[in-house]
Amino acid sequence: MSDTSAPEGVYIAPFVHYQNFSLTESISNGKGTLSGFGGGLTLGKQWVFKEKIVLDILIGPNYSSGSLKVTSGNSVDFQTGVFDGFGIIAGF
């Protein structure tokens, strides 16, 4: 147990992320890997109830960019555009 309480209130938080996926496409036996990197900024608020329960909501813009390495089949089998570009991240 910590001697200090959890932070409470409004915050701004930068973040970065890295993703690495193995892809398979069964019809043409395509295989490959998709790697992605990105980041963004979130605005959120955190509440602490009874010193044990924390509720956190957040929203903000993010950017992701991915690269595809095909090891068999061809890259037409894989639709990767959903991993590139700007978007919104939200959570609770």
Phi, psi and omega per residue, in radians:
M1 nan 2.401 -3.122
S2 -1.493 2.608 3.079
D3 -1.401 -0.277 3.141
T4 -1.856 2.625 3.137
S5 -1.434 2.827 3.119
A6 -1.206 2.559 3.082
P7 -1.099 2.547 -3.112
E8 -2.386 2.458 3.079
G9 2.154 -2.852 -3.087
V10 -1.481 2.498 3.114
Y11 -2.548 2.776 2.974
I12 -2.110 2.278 -3.058
A13 -2.392 2.104 2.995
P14 -1.354 2.718 3.083
F15 -2.614 2.726 2.995
V16 -2.265 2.711 3.088
H17 -2.552 2.666 3.060
Y18 -2.270 2.373 3.135
Q19 -2.255 2.553 3.096
N20 -2.506 2.038 -3.083
F21 -2.091 2.544 2.919
S22 -1.703 2.301 -3.097
L23 -2.034 2.462 3.014
T24 -2.386 2.532 3.108
E25 -2.248 1.963 -2.931
S26 -1.306 -0.496 -3.062
I27 -1.181 -0.837 -3.127
S28 -1.849 0.208 3.117
N29 1.035 0.649 3.103
G30 -1.408 2.469 3.100
K31 -2.416 2.610 3.110
G32 -3.063 -3.095 3.081
T33 -2.260 2.550 3.088
L34 -2.139 2.113 3.094
S35 -1.982 2.446 -3.131
G36 -2.396 2.640 3.116
F37 -2.448 2.525 3.125
G38 -2.988 -3.007 3.140
G39 -3.036 3.140 -3.138
G40 3.136 -2.818 -3.076
L41 -2.478 2.312 3.111
T42 -2.063 2.592 2.995
L43 -1.998 2.243 -3.073
G44 -2.550 3.045 3.052
K45 -2.452 2.404 -3.123
Q46 -2.154 2.330 3.060
W47 -2.049 2.530 3.075
V48 -2.053 2.198 3.141
F49 -1.996 2.258 3.070
K50 0.931 0.521 3.088
E51 1.039 0.197 -3.116
K52 -2.346 -0.428 -3.073
I53 -1.944 2.274 -3.117
V54 -2.102 2.297 3.032
L55 -2.032 2.252 -3.067
D56 -2.327 2.208 3.017
I57 -2.080 2.538 -3.107
L58 -2.628 2.709 3.063
I59 -2.723 2.614 3.095
G60 3.045 2.968 3.125
P61 -1.413 2.649 3.015
N62 -2.509 2.801 3.076
Y63 -2.282 2.373 3.100
S64 -2.305 2.526 3.074
S65 -2.402 2.327 -3.099
G66 -2.204 2.749 3.051
S67 -2.270 2.473 -3.084
L68 -1.940 2.272 3.033
K69 -2.059 1.963 -3.112
V70 -1.567 2.245 3.138
T71 -1.815 -0.351 3.005
S72 -2.761 2.767 -3.029
G73 1.407 -2.654 3.048
N74 -2.422 2.810 -3.012
S75 -1.203 -0.248 3.107
V76 -1.140 -0.471 -3.134
D77 -1.168 -0.395 -3.044
F78 -1.897 2.193 3.071
Q79 -1.730 1.860 -3.023
T80 -1.953 0.027 -3.080
G81 -1.051 -0.450 -3.126
V82 -1.121 -0.339 -3.112
F83 -1.575 -0.100 -3.084
D84 -1.913 2.446 2.990
G85 1.973 -3.022 -3.123
F86 -1.526 2.629 3.115
G87 -2.759 -3.018 3.131
I88 -2.092 2.374 3.021
I89 -1.954 2.416 3.120
A90 -2.536 2.666 3.124
G91 -2.970 2.997 3.024
F92 -2.573 nan nan
